[in-house]
Amino acid sequence: MKYIPGKLLSKVNSPKDLRQLKETDLKQVCKELRQYIIDIVSVNGGHFGASLGVVELTTALHYVFNTPYDQLVWDVGHQAYGHKIITGRLDAFPTNRKYKGISGFPKRTESEYDTFGVGHSSTSISAALGMAVASKYKNEQDKQHIAVIGDGAMTAGLAFEGLNHAGVENSNLLVILNDNCMSIDPNVGALKEYLTDITTSRAYNRVKDEVWSLLGKISKFGPNAQAVVQKVENAIKSALLKQSNYFESLNFRYFGPIDGHDVNHLVKILSDLKDIPGPKLLHCVTIKGKGYPNAEREQTKWHAPGLFDKDSGEILKIIKEGQPPKYQDVFGKSIIELAEKNDKIMGITPAMPSGSSLKYMMEKMPKRAFDVGIAEQHAVTFSAGLATQGLIPFCNIYSTFLQRAYDQVIHDVAIQNLNVVFCLDRGGLVGADGATHHGAFDLSYLRCIPNIIIASPLNEIELRNLMYTAQQKNMGPFVIRYPRGNGTTVNWRQPFKSISVGKGQKIKDGDEIAILSIGPIGNEAIKTTLELESSGINIAHYDMRFIKPLDEELLHKICKTHKKLVTLEDGCLHGGMGSAVLEFMSDNGYSLQVKRLGIPDKFIEHGSQKELYKECGYDSNAIRETIISLVNSKISI
Ligand SMILES: Cc1ncc(C[n+]2csc(CCOP(=O)(O)OP(=O)(O)O)c2C)c(N)n1
């Protein structure tokens, strides 16, 4: 079905068109923009509540600032659908997140309005500051730089690092804090409480508006007058907020809180702020999911609800009877079972209680499970601290976000050989979130670290057994990596069994060719080898289970009895399991013919997982073709 945007919105092919409209038209533009997002996301999927929450902000920003000359930087970028629509991608928006369509996040190669590529959080302040300092250096004094960052993203260390630097740079930077009290789940931490204090301080908010209008008048009389007013204003803020303002103590001028849904007021405030030099922060209070009642009410569910009926508000989840569970749920339920038996087990997530399913443990054992905010580095070092005291932290992090905490894994965990269990969710290609979110690199970047055990289960039962194994005795750092989505086993809740560390398993005997797989992608190999067997091609299949330590005994056996090998992994080829096998062969003087299947050396964009496996050459078709061509090839060694 084709969705027709509203009358005003359909005329907006760029922010220039928007700026031609009267200020009084902006409310209607917002209404149409919101409706268009609802129309398309309901049939396409994608992030929802966050974009609805910034419709007014997006419109006001492009109306007031001279984008793309002025640089507008979105944090995370999951809220930038309105921005995409206004900046020339109205017609392309129905292809959002689809294979070969536009990306669900801002992307520099997609539009000159996308000033900085995103997907991971908390980069906006540093990036916008870099742009601001560059403009100062190039003498582009009139250029504005705006970072829009959520209260969730503000909890990360990186955001603080950006503020800390910006406070001494005196460059032209406006940080807009989009405060909706939500991350994906409710936001957490002391900063969140501080922001709530400001927002709810009646006395402060009453005086603030008067000071603001005074400032507006006096700023026209030059810098001295402005400095006097600023001092008065600071004193009022300090007195009324009972403490010095956090942002002002970092040399930012703090403005707000203001209603982030009043587009005309936003236009006025942003226009005023344009004339105030130096680093400033505007605190906007918004409602995640604004304008779609269900999304306002159940904000976590509607962060990225999948497809839904926009009229009834029903989320169209196709749950088939007897469907195998999601890996994340197997983790979330199994950790409770284990923790009930072992009081040393703790659960940690950096801002993904729902996404990781640690929320079940947080509900049941609130003293033993922590959401630490969008703070992967802290999550890892906090886990390391727990481990020094003899506890066994299960630190659950999406594979792609662990990239943030690489040094913490090495310096804080591995060197000290601490017993931290890393449950890496979303390992491998994740689909529509695209290049920023694929868990492509973990096996490679972890494999080179001494002391670490790295495993990936073939199915849900193996995931449980690996979790059980990891908490048994002092194992040191133990990584269990599993993918997004559902597994393959309906009766997954089997009694726990210990798995021998560094031992693979034979799935199937066969001659001449062996396929070695790691992780659930091995199920594709199981299907393919069975199919080929019925056509008379007999292939051995081994599930390596551990990429570190490698099962060398098994590899010796395989290399002695086969001439050709296929390795299969849902991870990047460079440095992955196939590379580990080649290293083993080289170290031990084996010279089999090897074909490696996995993610090639490029960034893979968005699409369905199926489409992307095909593109990368390891869907079941590609596995079959690889095997057949290897069977038919002459050995040229
Ligand atoms: C480094 C990193 N960790 C986790 C995430 C997953 N994530 C995406 S959006 C989001 C919540 C962001 O909250 P906030 O900045 O307040 O924006 P809102 O969705 O509330 O508008 C999280 C945790 C991420 N994108 N990047």
The ligand as an ORCA input file, in Angstrom:
! r2SCAN-3c Opt
* xyz 1 1
  C      26.702      1.819     22.969
  C      25.252      1.447     22.878
  N      24.687      0.675     23.829
  C      23.397      0.324     23.741
  C      22.627      0.754     22.696
  C      21.192      0.282     22.545
  N      20.250      1.417     22.627
  C      19.689      1.949     21.529
  S      18.680      3.202     21.868
  C      18.941      3.053     23.502
  C      18.248      3.956     24.463
  C      18.640      5.358     24.255
  O      17.985      6.155     25.190
  P      17.938      7.709     24.980
  O      19.265      8.204     24.564
  O      17.359      8.305     26.195
  O      16.973      7.902     23.745
  P      15.397      7.604     23.661
  O      15.266      6.266     23.019
  O      14.837      7.637     25.039
  O      14.878      8.686     22.822
  C      19.823      1.996     23.770
  C      20.232      1.552     25.117
  C      23.256      1.545     21.719
  N      22.601      1.968     20.632
  N      24.543      1.887     21.837
*
